Amino acid sequence: MINLVKLHFKAPLHLGQAGLGLEESTLVLHSDTLYSSIFQVWLRLYGEPLPPEITLTSAFPFIAGTCYFPRPLLPAPGYTTELAMKYGKDLKRLNFISQEHFARWVQGVPLDFEQLVAEGKKLGEAMGTGVRAQVALDRLHSNSALYFVGETFFAKDREAGLFFLVDLPAGCWPAFQAAMKMLGEEGIGGRRSRGYGIFEPEFVTGFSLVDIDKPDAYLTLSLVYPAGPDELQDNLIAYQLVERMGWLENRDGNLAQRHQRVLMFSEGSVFRRPARGRLLDVAPPGFKAHPVYRNGLAFNVGVKLGADAQ
């Protein structure tokens, strides 16, 4: 059962990324961060881990009723030399495309490139990143130090926010909704103690993206950490790698230790066979209190390959 969850943010969001300082914030809430946040809330609410059969996409932008998905790492259907001359620079800047164009792209149906570029500009007007100055005070002497924090923000008048898809047993859906409401009150992402990341969830039961009969390949809407060497052998068509890191937390809060760094396949990567992925323990060396899981489970969508991608 695949459902949709929209996050309507009441405050800016801080989404850090490996290699970026506090001064930067990204536009994607990756599936591993989302999973970890829900896992912690689920553990406090129900006293047990999140059921392993629950899989999530990363969280991507939406504007009102239009959901945007990651640009597939495949040649765009119908893209000619003439179109490249006209739209090439604008298309290179597109990280997200509307659900309509995503469905056409993965089915190999030629795209409306003029509309595609216009949708990208509309998205850029509804969300973005900025920097806010903040002050830290020394507890002993009250000396002040200026620092800057990156923010991801959404235009309220455009009804913009982030959404994700969740595949779960129907019986888990009410409990999942309760966990998301609690997470919305606590916030998600970094700098939550400063009020960042507070949101109101909206739930849509039953969601169908695109159903392809006999797909040629599979695109992931989540980060993926391979289940083993067999999942990589003769299986990669198009991919990007992203480095993931973070701070160790448990139900009592931040433990001021970093996870082990890992490389994962990014959203939009394409595999010949369905990737499974896995949960991996990224506890720092010597940490024995409990496992520290990073979610690398794949959320796959079938794809029809054009001649250029075969």
Secondary structure, DSSP 8 states (H G I E B T S, - for coil): -EEEEEEEESS-BB---TT--TT---S-B-HHHHHHHHHHHHHHHHSS---TT-EE--BEEEETTEEEEE--SS--TT--HHHHHHHHHHHHT--EEEHHHHHHHHHT----HHHHHHHHHHHHHHEEEEEEEEEEE-TTT--EEEEEEEEEEE-GGGTEEEEEEEE--GGGHHHHHHHHHHHHHH--SB-GGGTTT-EEEEEES-------SS-SEEEESS-B--SSGGGTTTTEEE--EEEE--EEEETTEEEEEE---EEEE-TT-EESS---EEEEE---TT--SS--EEEEE--EEEE---TTT-
